[in-house]
Amino acid sequence: MTDAVAPNSSQSPALVTTTSISAEAALGVAQAGVRAGRGRNCDVAVAVVDRAGLLLVLLRTDGATEQFVEGAIQKAWTALNLRTSTREAFATIQQGHQDNSQLPFIPRSLFLMGGVPLVVGSTVVGAIGAAGCVDGLDDDAVAQEAAEEFHRLAG
């Protein structure tokens, strides 16, 4: 997958132009994630990070704990930086290939289901993390539903 940073032909070669999810879209995505969590009877935290991995929006239901908040942020960060879902990253680690043996030791990473990169074309523009459901498949479904909202907003 290509990076979201590209030289702008009308600018100096010392400058780059980046594409990232907007704060407004991030809010809509997080709200969709909270709705999806409630639809599964889960107390969830939903985090959306921009293309730099910085937190744009964090929403949580009333019953979501600090553990869920931290988990959502870490899942979003992991999905963004690995440019793949945490579900796929977890599966890669489980395969036990030597090249992947150090992945779990990356600081700030969390290899549990519920992190999804937000991609436009081949450019990762942000990521979402969801945490709080008992089953990781539900966290993953919450994040996937929220990502669908992003694609709807992005057109």
Contacts in CASP RR format, 6 or more apart in sequence:
PFRMAT RR
TARGET T0000
AUTHOR 0000-0000-0000
METHOD contacts of the structure
MODEL  1
MTDAVAPNSSQSPALVTTTSISAEAALGVAQAGVRAGRGRNCDVAVAVVD
RAGLLLVLLRTDGATEQFVEGAIQKAWTALNLRTSTREAFATIQQGHQDN
SQLPFIPRSLFLMGGVPLVVGSTVVGAIGAAGCVDGLDDDAVAQEAAEEF
HRLAG
1 83 0 8 1.000
1 119 0 8 1.000
1 122 0 8 1.000
1 123 0 8 1.000
1 124 0 8 1.000
2 122 0 8 1.000
2 123 0 8 1.000
3 123 0 8 1.000
4 18 0 8 1.000
4 19 0 8 1.000
4 20 0 8 1.000
4 51 0 8 1.000
4 123 0 8 1.000
4 124 0 8 1.000
4 125 0 8 1.000
5 16 0 8 1.000
5 17 0 8 1.000
5 18 0 8 1.000
6 16 0 8 1.000
6 17 0 8 1.000
7 13 0 8 1.000
7 15 0 8 1.000
7 16 0 8 1.000
7 17 0 8 1.000
8 15 0 8 1.000
8 16 0 8 1.000
8 17 0 8 1.000
11 17 0 8 1.000
18 51 0 8 1.000
19 51 0 8 1.000
19 120 0 8 1.000
19 123 0 8 1.000
19 125 0 8 1.000
20 50 0 8 1.000
20 51 0 8 1.000
20 52 0 8 1.000
20 125 0 8 1.000
20 126 0 8 1.000
21 29 0 8 1.000
21 48 0 8 1.000
21 50 0 8 1.000
21 51 0 8 1.000
21 56 0 8 1.000
21 118 0 8 1.000
21 125 0 8 1.000
21 126 0 8 1.000
21 150 0 8 1.000
23 56 0 8 1.000
23 57 0 8 1.000
25 150 0 8 1.000
25 153 0 8 1.000
25 154 0 8 1.000
26 48 0 8 1.000
26 50 0 8 1.000
26 56 0 8 1.000
26 57 0 8 1.000
27 48 0 8 1.000
27 57 0 8 1.000
28 57 0 8 1.000
28 149 0 8 1.000
28 153 0 8 1.000
29 46 0 8 1.000
29 48 0 8 1.000
29 57 0 8 1.000
29 118 0 8 1.000
29 128 0 8 1.000
29 146 0 8 1.000
29 147 0 8 1.000
29 149 0 8 1.000
29 150 0 8 1.000
29 153 0 8 1.000
30 46 0 8 1.000
30 47 0 8 1.000
30 48 0 8 1.000
30 57 0 8 1.000
30 58 0 8 1.000
30 59 0 8 1.000
30 128 0 8 1.000
30 146 0 8 1.000
31 59 0 8 1.000
31 149 0 8 1.000
32 145 0 8 1.000
32 146 0 8 1.000
32 148 0 8 1.000
32 149 0 8 1.000
33 44 0 8 1.000
33 46 0 8 1.000
33 59 0 8 1.000
33 128 0 8 1.000
33 130 0 8 1.000
33 142 0 8 1.000
33 143 0 8 1.000
33 145 0 8 1.000
33 146 0 8 1.000
33 149 0 8 1.000
34 44 0 8 1.000
34 46 0 8 1.000
34 59 0 8 1.000
34 60 0 8 1.000
34 61 0 8 1.000
36 130 0 8 1.000
36 141 0 8 1.000
36 142 0 8 1.000
36 145 0 8 1.000
36 146 0 8 1.000
37 44 0 8 1.000
37 61 0 8 1.000
37 130 0 8 1.000
37 133 0 8 1.000
37 138 0 8 1.000
37 142 0 8 1.000
38 44 0 8 1.000
38 61 0 8 1.000
40 133 0 8 1.000
40 138 0 8 1.000
40 141 0 8 1.000
40 142 0 8 1.000
42 61 0 8 1.000
42 132 0 8 1.000
42 133 0 8 1.000
42 134 0 8 1.000
42 138 0 8 1.000
42 139 0 8 1.000
42 142 0 8 1.000
43 60 0 8 1.000
43 61 0 8 1.000
43 62 0 8 1.000
43 63 0 8 1.000
43 64 0 8 1.000
43 65 0 8 1.000
43 68 0 8 1.000
43 132 0 8 1.000
44 60 0 8 1.000
44 61 0 8 1.000
44 64 0 8 1.000
44 68 0 8 1.000
44 72 0 8 1.000
44 130 0 8 1.000
44 131 0 8 1.000
44 132 0 8 1.000
44 133 0 8 1.000
44 139 0 8 1.000
44 142 0 8 1.000
45 58 0 8 1.000
45 59 0 8 1.000
45 60 0 8 1.000
45 61 0 8 1.000
45 64 0 8 1.000
45 68 0 8 1.000
45 69 0 8 1.000
45 71 0 8 1.000
45 72 0 8 1.000
45 130 0 8 1.000
45 131 0 8 1.000
45 132 0 8 1.000
46 57 0 8 1.000
46 58 0 8 1.000
46 59 0 8 1.000
46 60 0 8 1.000
46 72 0 8 1.000
46 128 0 8 1.000
46 129 0 8 1.000
46 130 0 8 1.000
46 142 0 8 1.000
46 143 0 8 1.000
46 146 0 8 1.000
47 55 0 8 1.000
47 57 0 8 1.000
47 58 0 8 1.000
47 69 0 8 1.000
47 71 0 8 1.000
47 72 0 8 1.000
47 73 0 8 1.000
47 75 0 8 1.000
47 76 0 8 1.000
47 128 0 8 1.000
47 129 0 8 1.000
47 130 0 8 1.000
48 55 0 8 1.000
48 56 0 8 1.000
48 57 0 8 1.000
48 58 0 8 1.000
48 76 0 8 1.000
48 118 0 8 1.000
48 126 0 8 1.000
48 127 0 8 1.000
48 128 0 8 1.000
48 129 0 8 1.000
48 146 0 8 1.000
49 55 0 8 1.000
49 56 0 8 1.000
49 73 0 8 1.000
49 76 0 8 1.000
49 77 0 8 1.000
49 80 0 8 1.000
49 126 0 8 1.000
49 127 0 8 1.000
49 128 0 8 1.000
50 56 0 8 1.000
50 125 0 8 1.000
50 126 0 8 1.000
51 80 0 8 1.000
51 124 0 8 1.000
51 125 0 8 1.000
51 126 0 8 1.000
53 76 0 8 1.000
53 77 0 8 1.000
53 80 0 8 1.000
53 81 0 8 1.000
53 126 0 8 1.000
53 127 0 8 1.000
55 73 0 8 1.000
55 76 0 8 1.000
58 69 0 8 1.000
58 72 0 8 1.000
58 73 0 8 1.000
60 68 0 8 1.000
60 69 0 8 1.000
60 72 0 8 1.000
64 132 0 8 1.000
67 131 0 8 1.000
68 131 0 8 1.000
68 132 0 8 1.000
69 131 0 8 1.000
71 110 0 8 1.000
71 112 0 8 1.000
71 129 0 8 1.000
71 131 0 8 1.000
72 129 0 8 1.000
72 130 0 8 1.000
72 131 0 8 1.000
72 132 0 8 1.000
73 129 0 8 1.000
74 108 0 8 1.000
74 109 0 8 1.000
74 110 0 8 1.000
75 86 0 8 1.000
75 110 0 8 1.000
75 112 0 8 1.000
75 114 0 8 1.000
75 115 0 8 1.000
75 129 0 8 1.000
75 130 0 8 1.000
75 131 0 8 1.000
75 139 0 8 1.000
75 143 0 8 1.000
76 115 0 8 1.000
76 126 0 8 1.000
76 127 0 8 1.000
76 128 0 8 1.000
76 129 0 8 1.000
77 108 0 8 1.000
77 109 0 8 1.000
77 110 0 8 1.000
77 127 0 8 1.000
78 86 0 8 1.000
78 89 0 8 1.000
78 106 0 8 1.000
78 108 0 8 1.000
78 109 0 8 1.000
78 110 0 8 1.000
78 111 0 8 1.000
78 115 0 8 1.000
79 85 0 8 1.000
79 86 0 8 1.000
79 89 0 8 1.000
79 114 0 8 1.000
79 115 0 8 1.000
79 116 0 8 1.000
79 117 0 8 1.000
79 127 0 8 1.000
79 128 0 8 1.000
79 129 0 8 1.000
80 117 0 8 1.000
80 124 0 8 1.000
80 126 0 8 1.000
80 127 0 8 1.000
81 106 0 8 1.000
81 109 0 8 1.000
82 89 0 8 1.000
82 103 0 8 1.000
82 109 0 8 1.000
83 117 0 8 1.000
83 124 0 8 1.000
84 117 0 8 1.000
85 113 0 8 1.000
85 114 0 8 1.000
85 115 0 8 1.000
85 116 0 8 1.000
85 117 0 8 1.000
85 140 0 8 1.000
85 143 0 8 1.000
86 110 0 8 1.000
86 111 0 8 1.000
86 112 0 8 1.000
86 113 0 8 1.000
86 114 0 8 1.000
86 115 0 8 1.000
86 116 0 8 1.000
86 129 0 8 1.000
86 140 0 8 1.000
87 113 0 8 1.000
87 114 0 8 1.000
87 115 0 8 1.000
87 140 0 8 1.000
89 103 0 8 1.000
89 111 0 8 1.000
90 111 0 8 1.000
90 112 0 8 1.000
90 113 0 8 1.000
92 100 0 8 1.000
92 103 0 8 1.000
93 100 0 8 1.000
93 103 0 8 1.000
93 104 0 8 1.000
93 111 0 8 1.000
103 109 0 8 1.000
103 111 0 8 1.000
104 111 0 8 1.000
112 131 0 8 1.000
112 136 0 8 1.000
112 139 0 8 1.000
113 136 0 8 1.000
113 137 0 8 1.000
113 139 0 8 1.000
113 140 0 8 1.000
114 129 0 8 1.000
114 130 0 8 1.000
114 131 0 8 1.000
114 136 0 8 1.000
114 139 0 8 1.000
114 140 0 8 1.000
114 142 0 8 1.000
114 143 0 8 1.000
115 127 0 8 1.000
115 128 0 8 1.000
115 129 0 8 1.000
115 130 0 8 1.000
115 139 0 8 1.000
115 140 0 8 1.000
115 143 0 8 1.000
116 127 0 8 1.000
116 128 0 8 1.000
116 129 0 8 1.000
116 140 0 8 1.000
116 143 0 8 1.000
116 144 0 8 1.000
116 146 0 8 1.000
116 147 0 8 1.000
117 124 0 8 1.000
117 126 0 8 1.000
117 127 0 8 1.000
118 124 0 8 1.000
118 125 0 8 1.000
118 126 0 8 1.000
118 127 0 8 1.000
118 128 0 8 1.000
118 147 0 8 1.000
118 150 0 8 1.000
119 125 0 8 1.000
120 154 0 8 1.000
128 143 0 8 1.000
128 146 0 8 1.000
128 147 0 8 1.000
128 150 0 8 1.000
129 139 0 8 1.000
129 143 0 8 1.000
129 146 0 8 1.000
130 139 0 8 1.000
130 140 0 8 1.000
130 142 0 8 1.000
130 143 0 8 1.000
130 146 0 8 1.000
131 139 0 8 1.000
132 139 0 8 1.000
133 139 0 8 1.000
133 142 0 8 1.000
END
